[in-house]
Amino acid sequence: MQTVLIDTDITIDYLRGIPDARNLILPLWDNDTAYLSIISVYELYAGMKDNEKEDTENFIQACNIEPVTIEIAKKAGELYRKFRGQGITLTSLDCLINASAIIRGHKIATRNKDHYPNKEILLAKMLYKRE
């Protein structure tokens, strides 16, 4: 079964009660195919309010955590150089998440499609947009 790396934006949508995010994530949890990058854990904690800690921690605990390995770090560096050479500037964090998906065979669930220029890595069924 296809595993899915949930990007931080989708996690935030879920935590804010967006029904489309819930509909996407609940089946992933049911099938144990929901993954969260350790980078997303950092991003969630960096932007979290004190009253959001319990819900955030529950979400994190419900996911499989994808660590950053030396292999992932090297791939992220390669992606950064490749896309920069094409005139696309990405953050190092997005490159690490992208590399995690490539190395581990995950699809990425995100609304931030511009952060992932290699579109084949994106989850095809991302059906909702938030403004």
Buried (B, 14 or more C-beta within 10 A) or exposed (E): EEBBBBBBBBBBBBBEEBEBBEEBBEEBEEEEBBBBBBBBBBBBEEEBEEEBEEBBBEBBEBBBEBEBEEEBBEBBBEBBEBBEEEEEEBEEBBBBBBBBBBBBEBBBBBBBEEBBBEEEBBBEEBEBEEE
